[in-house]
Amino acid sequence: MDLNQVLIEVRDMADSLEFYEKLGLKLIVSAETYARFELPSGAATFSILLSDDPTPGGSVLYFEVDDVDGSFAALCERGITFDSTPADQHYRWRTATFRDPAGNKL
């Protein structure tokens, strides 16, 4: 399993794009309400999502596995409760979501 990306909500897309580019992140995906950055080193990426009401602590961690359905089944057997079952997303990923004990979305 690898850390794929971290996503946070932002209130102002233009200001956020400028800020993260100043930090040295390379913009690799840009849309009206979403942007994704490549970090200077490492395989993980960082994303921002436009929101009218960003929720502090509303970050999402994305872990990448070779077999979403198999990992889903194995984690269910270990007692992990999921918010959603594996499903193909419009952005071409297959995902399943769950939360850690503190309520953080994974």
Secondary structure, 3 states (H helix, E strand, C coil): CEEEEEEEEECCHHHHHHHHHHCCCEEEEECCCEEEEECCCCCCEEEEEECCCCCCCCCEEEEECCCHHHHHHHHHHCCCCECCCCEECCCCCEECCEECCCCCEC
